[in-house]
Each structure stands twice: as C-alpha cells, then as structure tokens.
Amino acid sequence: MCTRERKPREGSLTLDERVEIAVGIRQGESLAEIGRRIGRPRQTVSAEVKRHGGVKGYHPLRAQDAADRAARRPRRGWIQTRPEVWDQVVACLKQWWSPEQIAVFLRHEHPDDPYWWVSHESIYHAVYVQAKGTLKAELVSCLRRGRTRRKPRATVSERQSRQVIPDMVMISERPPEVDDRAIPGHWEGDLIVGKGNRTFVATLVERRSRFGLLVKIDSKDAAHVAERIAAKVSTLPEHLVKSLTWDQGREMTNHVDLAVAADIDVYFCDPRSPWQRGSNENWNGLVRQYLPKGTDLSLHSQADLDKMAISLNQRPRKTLGWKTPAEVFNKDVTLAA
C-alpha cells in the first residue's frame, strides 16, 4: 500500500517506530518492552496497537496510512464540541478579560472538571481562526491590542533624536530597592498620545502593586505636565510617593519642578529602552482598550479617566498571584497607616 509522505506532527509516531512496534509484536515482546525499546510510554504503544488492528492484525504501513488520513481530516474545534465553555469565554472577553485571565479563572472555577479547562493559546486561536464574521470582529476588538491578526510584539521603532534634558538622573543611579519591588512607592510614567498627536493622557503605575493612575493632560508643555502630575501624586499617601521613572520625552523637561512640588525623586530611562518601564508599558496596553490609538483623548474628563483606572485596578493579575492591583495597593496603604 502506497502512503503519502508527510511531515509528522511533533510527538506523533513515525513510520520507523511503527515498524519497530510490528517487529516487537512478532518477536513476542510485551507492549511495555516495545515502549521502552523505542522510547515511548506503554500507553502510547497500547493505544496505537489497539487503534490499528490489535496484536494479531497490526500492520505498520496500514497504521501509517490511517494516521496520514486522520491528520488531513478536518476536525471540529473545541468551540463546537464544548459550547458551554465557549459561551463563558465569549462573555469574559466581552468584559475585556485577557485570554490568560480567562484560562486561569475557568480552572479555579472547575478544578475537578477538565471539560472546562482551556489554554490561553487555544482561546487566541479560537478568536483569530475559528470565530467568524461579526463575532470575530467584536472579540478581536475586545483583546488588548485589537489587532486583526495575532503577531509577536513589534520592535520599537526608532524615535526622532531629542534634545538632552538638563540635570537628568539616569536609571542606573536609582536605588537597588526600586528594582526588587519589595518597597512600595516607586512609580513609572509615560504619556500616551491621541488623535493627530495633539491630545494626551499621562499614565502612572506603582511598581510593587501595578496600581495605575490616569492624568488628564491638556498639552505637552513641560510646565503643564509637571503641574498636573504633581497635583495627582500629591493626593496619595506620603509613604507611597518615593520615585518616578520616565523616558526621555521632552514633556519631562521640568522634572526638577515636579520633584520639588511632589517631593519625589525623578529618574530617566536610557534611550529607546521601554523595557526599563515594563510595568508602565503593560499598563499602557491595558489603557488602550479604553483609549484607542487615533481617538481624541481630550474628550475624556478626569472623572472619566478615574473610572477607567478603577476598572483596570480591579482586574486580577497573574504577576500578583491573581490578586488585583487595588488589593495590593490598599494593603500597602493600610500597613503604613
């Protein structure tokens, strides 16, 4: 019987292994002995033999041909075979939960029922590949990035050269206690840009708790930015305002005024190094669900921004052991009090 050559799926039995199984059967070896000889679990060999004729009828070429046909046969996805799970996933996506949050939630809710277990990669695949039409468009828009196709995080484009900000203190001079996130009160910040590169919102994230704030900004004027950020952080408990790390954007030219007004140390990242403000970059991605790129950010009042921040701070985070940023931040407030 002629078999069509194909590249086997990773982990699947090869034709050579099937021939070895047939040889072992003829020589009277047990299935466990065959498994040890070819480096496969006994259960794998047993299932293979049972599926393709049993001990008396097993033939490696027929087994390979059947495996090839099965690999080419369209299979129903889990969204068809487990509709209740898919319905729950869709409901969570529409609340802007991430696929990873949903996967962990389902396991916590159904710890003893694998029917409800689904990986975050399977959820991404279902959204981008299996969902169709308007439902697909709606679900893709609910994902943090809102891309029509899933792709790896893009390389950060080269920014235009900037004038050096006077009196910068670089991140290399930041105290070691900031890096290990053991002590609260150290923040990261950035400006996100809206329509026509003329509307802005400042984002602030506390490194230990991942608790975030949004600040309405009317212009990119450095004095204005410093004033608004100082006003916002001055509403926080004093022990939770120790340092702020920013990139080298010109909006932070008046960082000395900010440091004096808010009694906070300001540090600057190296050029083109957004990973040095990783928590803030992650927060910006979450914020874009509420403030999409290209929209007019000036339409949102400070009260609107505060509501968005509250919603985001109440989402469970994997990095916090699935606690919410609000829980961790409020605990730090209480402990100090």
Secondary structure, 3 states (H helix, E strand, C coil): CCCCCCCCCCCCCCHHHHHHHHHHHHCCCCHHHHHHHHCCCHHHHHHHHHHCCHHHHCCHHHHHHHHHHHHHCCCCCHHHHCHHHHHHHHHHHCCCCCHHHHHHHHHHHCCCCHHHCCCHHHHHHHHHHHCCHHHHHHHHHHCCCCCCCCCCCCCCCCCCCCCCCCCCCEHHHCCHHHHCCCCCCEEEEEEEECHHHCCEEEEEEECCCCCEEEEEECCCCHHHHHHHHHHHHCCCCHHHCCEEEECCCHHHCCHHHHHHHHCCEEEECCCCCHHHHHHHHHHHHHHCCCCCCCCCHHHCCHHHHHHHHHHHHCCCEHHHCCECHHHHHHHHHHHHC
